[in-house]
C-alpha cells in the first residue's frame, strides 16, 4: 500500500503532520516562555517588605499588602452574592421551568452575558452600581459588577451537576410524600455541591485576572482596611495595581513581582480545577 | 395543607426571580448602554460620529469621529485571527487526533493555563518584550503599535480557538473516520479530509469566538498599542474601540464622556452581531 502512494501524496501528509506538530510545540513553548520569563523577572523583586506593607509616600517605598487584601475581599464578596444567584437560577432551570420560552430566554441571556467584554461590564457597573445605586467607586460596586460577569459560569456548572442527580432520587422523595421544596432541599441541593465548587474555582480564576471591569468600579486606591470597611471604599486588586504600576508609574519591578504572584495563583487555580474535576468524575462513576 | 401550598408557591416565585435575573442583567446592560450612548450620537450626528476620521475630544474645537477606532478594532481583530487561527487550528487537530493521551493531558493543561493568565500580564510581557523587539527589528521610534497589539491578541485568542475546535473535532462520529480509513486513506488524510469538514461548523464557531475575544480585549491592548487616535497603520500608534473607552473615562466630562458611552454602544452592537453568528454556528454544529 505504501509502495503505491505517490510522492506528492506522501509529501502532503508529511506536511500536514508537521504543521500540526509545529503548532502544538509553538503553543507549548509559548506557555513555557511566559511562565519562565515572568517568574524569572518577578521573583527577584519579591520581598517580605513588598508583601507586608502599604505604599508610603514618605519613604517612597511600594508595598502591595492592600492590593492582596483587596483581591481577597473582592473574591469573597463576589462569591457571597454570585453563589446563591447562580445556584438559584440553575435550580429554577432544571427543577421548575416548564415554559420552553422562558428557558430559552434565560439560556440566551446567559450566553450573551458570557460574550460581553469586561470593559462594557465596567462601564455599566460604573453607571448603575457606582452612580445610580450610589455605591460610589468601591470594592462593593466592583464585586457586584463581577457578580454579573460570573453568574453564567456558576449557573452553568451547577446545572451540569444537577443533571447528574438521578431522576429516581427525586421521584423517590416525591413518592414518600415530600413537597417540591423539601425535595429540592434534601435531594437536589446536596447533589449540586460538585458544580458549586467547580463554579467557585472558575470564578476565582476570573476574578483574579479581571481588570477592565474593575478600573472604573473599584478604583485604584491602595489603602489598608478591614473587610467591611474595605468593601465601602475604593481599592485596587492585584491586576489593577499591576496595570497602574506598569503603565502609569513605570515601576516595572513591582509590576513583575505582582505578575509572578498572579502567575503562581493562576497555576494553582488551574491545577485545583483539574484535580477537583477528576475527583468528581471518579466519584460519579462509583 | 393550605399553608404548605402557599409556601411552595412562594418558593417557586423566589426561584423564578433567581432564574430570570440573568435576563434582567442583560436588559439592564442593554438599556443602560442605549440610554447613555444615544445622546452623544444625536448631538454629533450618526454619520459624523461613525464616519468621522478625526478624534480630538480635548481640543478647543472638539471633533468626535470614531472611524479610526472602528478600523483599528477591525484590522487588529482580523490580524489576530489571521495569525491565531492557523496555529490554534493545527494545534487542536494535533491534540484531538494525533497526540497520545499523555501528551494531550500536558498540552491541554498548558492551554488552560494560557486561558487563565490575566490580560494585564499579557500586556506587561508585550510591553517589555514585544514592543522593544518591534522597535529594534523595524527601526521605528516606538514599538507600541498595531502590530504589537495584533501579536498579543493572536496569543490571547489561542485557548478559546483550541478548546472549541477540539470539542468540535471530538464530536465527529467515529464511523466517518473508520469508513475513510477502510477506503485506504491514511489517518492524517482522514483527519483533514473527513473529520475537519465534518466539524466545520464547530470550527467556525471557534473562529467567531476568537473574533469576540479579540474585539473585546481592553487592558492588554491598552498597554502595547500606543493609544494615539490615528487611522490604523501596522507600525503606527493606534487606539481600539475598547481602549478609546478606557483611556479617557477617568478624566472625561460633558459631551466627551457621553461620546465614550456611544463608543461602548457601538462596541456592544459589534459584540451582539458576533454573538448571533456564534449561536448560528453552534446550533448548526449540534445538528
Interface residues (C-beta under 8 A of the other chain):
Chain A: X1 X13 X16 X17 X19 X20 X21 X22 X23 X24 X26 X27 X28 X30 X31 X32 X34 X35 X37 X38 X41 X84 X85 X88 X89 X91 X92 X93 X95 X96 X97 X102 X105 X106 X108 X109 X110 X111 X112 X113 X115 X116 X117 X118 X119 X120 X121 X122 X123 X124 X126 X127 X128 X148 X151 X152 X155 X179 X180 X181 X184 X205 X208 X209 X210 X211 X212 X215 X216 X239 X240 X242 X243 X246 X247 X252 X255 X256 X259 X262 X263 X266 X267 X269 X270 X273 X274
Chain B: X4 X7 X8 X11 X12 X14 X15 X16 X18 X19 X20 X21 X22 X23 X25 X26 X28 X29 X32 X33 X36 X86 X87 X88 X89 X90 X91 X93 X94 X95 X98 X99 X106 X107 X109 X110 X111 X112 X113 X114 X116 X117 X118 X119 X120 X121 X123 X124 X125 X127 X128 X129 X155 X158 X162 X184 X186 X188 X189 X192 X212 X215 X216 X217 X218 X219 X222 X223 X242 X245 X246 X249 X250 X261 X264 X267 X268 X271 X272 X274 X275 X278 X279
